[in-house]
Amino acid sequence: MFIPRYDAYIFDLDGTVYLGDALLPGAAETIERLRASGARIVYLSNNPTRTRAQYAAKLTSLGVPTGFEDIVNSSFVMVRWLLKESPGSRLFVVGEQPLCDELAAAGFELADSAEGVRFVVASFDRTFVYRKLQIAFDAIRAGARLVGVHGNPVLLIGGHVVLGEDGFHRAGRNARIAVDAFVGVDVEHLLVAVEAVDGTDLYAVGESAAIAVAGDDVGHVVLLR
C-alpha cells in the first residue's frame, strides 16, 4: 500500500499492526520505513487489558521497538479525563488489573467498597462478579458518577472477538442507572493521539470506521476492512 509523506502516522494495533501475537505481513517494514523518513509513529488501542508500557513491550518483542509514550489506549484517555475532573479522588473500578494499575499510578484511591466513592469506572472485565455490580450500584445510589471506558459490545483481543463492556451497562440500564460519559471511545483516544503530535500533518490507519470521525484533525485516513 502506497502511503504519502506525512509528519506523523497513527496506527490502530490489533487487526492493523498485529493479530494476536503475530505481526501482520509488512507491518514492521512499513513502520521502519516511515521512522527512517523522520516521521513520528503513534499507536492506538481501545483495549484496556494492557498498560501503555505493556503495549510498548509487546510491540518491541515483536520487532517494532516502541516507547510507552507512543501508545494511546482507552485506559490512558480515562486517566487523563479523571485527572482533569477530580485528581486523587476515590474510585471504584469495574475493570482488570492493568486499568487499576494505571489509575493507581496517577494518584487515584481505588476502593473496595461503596463508601466515599466519587466515580465508578466501568470497563471490560473478565473478572466481573455480582459483588462488583452491587458495590457499583451502591456507590452510584450514594452519589457517585458512572463513567465508561468505551462501552463497546465486543472487542478484538488476541485475534478473538469477545464480549465487551456493554454487558455491565445493560445491567445498569435495567436498574435505571445512566452513564455520565464514555471517556475512552475510539474517537476520543484518536483525538488524544492527534494532540500528542500537534502541529503536524497526520495520516491515520485503522480497522475501525470511528477513526474517520476525527477526519478534520487528521490529514488522511485509511480504513482497513
ABEGO torsion letter per residue (X at the ends): XBBBBBABBBBBBBGAABBEABBBBGAAAAAAAAAAAGBBBBBBBABAABBAAAAAAAAAAAGBBBBAAABBBAAAAAAAAAAAABBGBBBBBBBBAAAAAAAAAAGBBBBABABGBABBBBBBBAABBAAAAAAAAAAAAAGBBBBBAAGBABBBBGGBBBBBAAAAAAAAAAAGBBBABBAABAAAAAAAAAAAABGBBBBBBBABAAAAAAAAABABBBBBX
